[in-house]
Amino acid sequence: MSHDQETGTPRKTPLYDEHVRLGAKLVPFGGFAMPVQYPTGIRAEHEAVRTAAGLFDVSHMGEFRVQGPGALELVSGITTNDPARLSIGQAQYSAMCIEDGGIQDDLVVYRLGEDRFRLVVNAANIAADWAHVVEHAGDVDAELTDESEEIALLALQGPAALEILQPLASEALDPIGFYHYVEGRVDDVPAVISRTGYTGEDGFELYVAASDAGRVWRRLLEAGESTGLIPAGLGARDTLRLEMGYALYGNDIDRKTTPLEAGLGWLVKLDKDPFVGREALRRQKEEGIRRRLRGFRLTERGFPRAGYPVRYAGSEAGPVRSGTVSPTLGYGIGTAYLPADAAPGDELAVVIRDEEVPGTVESMPFYRDGSLRR
Amino acid sequence: MSEVPEGLHYTEEHEYVRAADGDDEFYVGITDYAQSELGDVVFVELPSAGDSFDKMEVFGTIEAVKAVSELFCPVPGEVLEVNDSLDGDPALVNSDPYGEGWMIRLKVSDPSDVQGLLTAEAYRAHLDEG
């Protein structure tokens, strides 16, 4: 999980009562009381998502609406990817940077209309992102609304996701491409049905009104029970995303790392109109990066955890940013910032309780057999 | 609620000591509460037979998906046997912590030390305070 310090009383998502009823273990995450696992346990939840389906509450994520004639200009000015390339019905993974190129947040940008966008940001960053967006909005003619409280987000992930969701959905789901969405209804309540996820499996993320979240959650679990659908918590979400090499804000990326260093250069479109961080990123690209986020695997038994030292080519590198023992692969995997010339196959070691456990640099994703269609 | 069987002895760090053969041999493992808090156990690092440990000395580590935890020797003694089954099936710690999920069989230096540990009742009270 995140190693952020959590302070204050955690907030509740609209599905809090469902988690309690299901016997979830709740932990503070990003300022919310979130289910880390249900009584089934992280491994069973992970396995369900890889083989059938899992249902996640990710309502802690924040949603900002940007609307008005200047909406595109505003979004483009604060994100590194190019929202002008989005058609209505499409979404895009992107990053928000600060002036020095450090990552303020990673996010998903939806184009809901010609002049209407939704930005989906990490829970722990909602307040800071809001301030960042407001600060850089300038006098652009667009209205900004924080909809985080009104919108709940459910992620139905796994090879059986479509089969489970289709009977409850008003729209044909099969034609929806990856990183595309439709606006329709699920169990007869309005929903943005988005073919996106964080697991490497096929699946959908459903944006619904907070007040509708409980019924949709219960209805999905009922509908999927015979197919093997179970509720899944943040623990499984973390092992699933790490098997795919997806970055987690606060672990793999933060304000001290840039998208270029994080292997997210494909999110940086230097040739579009100016955006916050562009000059720093252009300079870094010209000069070349010194370190890069790399995947590694352990070749002997060991459980790499965030913060453990990494030794590479005779010197201290790292530390481990994300780490786990992959439930699917059965060995230790993780990420660390290594010298830019480190390449897959190179040897390294992770120091676990004063002992060097050997491993190798690996290309990501670690897991390549997911049901995700790109 | 966590299971706390009668007749075993416990530590505040959530190890248990269960009588094995003879007056001075005991199985040591972690409690149902501990396994539930740790979640899915991924592997357990155990010492070798013949190793000796003082009271509260670390004799191993348990790696779960969520966290790593050290294992403390509840009473001084010598390891007679380690549970090799945990190598292939660490989930035994989750499914049967007091039975097949035991970790070491310990020959204790002084059997009266075991009597100084928490009773089931005292351990339950400790959990309730938790």
Interface residues (C-beta under 8 A of the other chain):
Chain A: M1 K25 V36 Q37 G41 I42 R43 G235 T239 R301 F303 R305 T324 V325 P327 R353
Chain B: G39 D40 V42 F43 T61 E63 V65 K66 V68 A91 N94
